[in-house]
Amino acid sequence: LATAFVAAGGTLLEHAPVAAVVPAGAGVRVDLGTGHLLADRVVVCTGAYGTRTDLPDRLPARAVHTYMRASGPLPESTLAALGGEDLFLAAPGAGMAYWRVHRDRFLFGGIDVGRLVPGPAADARPRSHRALDRLLRRRVPGAATGAPAYRWGGAVHVTATETPYLARSAASDRITYAVGFAGSGLAL
């Protein structure tokens, strides 16, 4: 999608912290830490990753905290037993677990696991990792993925139904929101 977007004349900015998004004349000004840019239109899809936009809109979503783990590369037989590359499953309930196979790895996560206080300090605490590991054993008991190769955590922005919130800003019809879908890869 990114390739098609850029080929159509769009400018994709990633890993560029945005300080504010504000209407500016016949366009939109995006303030960056290193300056600003002017755009004809802007799609705000930061979700919980941005701190503010300087826009008056209240979004019908909330930030939740997720903890994740990824296995190292797994043999084809293990990947097939887990459901193969097309696998993506979620289990509502305590910990809101979700898992998938991606690029020969088994990824497993849980939202607001064990009522841990979210944030960078919790992400690094062994208690967070143990809680996620218990959730994995409960939800996918046969997942023979061994010790995780990677662990991480962070905030995601989600509506109650995990459906995207797509709407124009009250401040300008040149600013559109695409948020609230829990990091499901729909931003583009």
Secondary structure, 3 states (H helix, E strand, C coil): CHHHHHHCCCCCCCCCCEEEEEEECCEEEEEECCEEEEECCEEECCHHHCCCCCCCCCCCCEEEEEEEEECCCCCHHHHHHHCCCCCEEEECCCCCEEEEEECCEEEEEEECHHHCCCCHHHHCCHHHHHHHHHHHHHHCCCCCCCCCCEEEEEEEEECCCCCCEEEECCCCCCEEEEECECCCCCCC
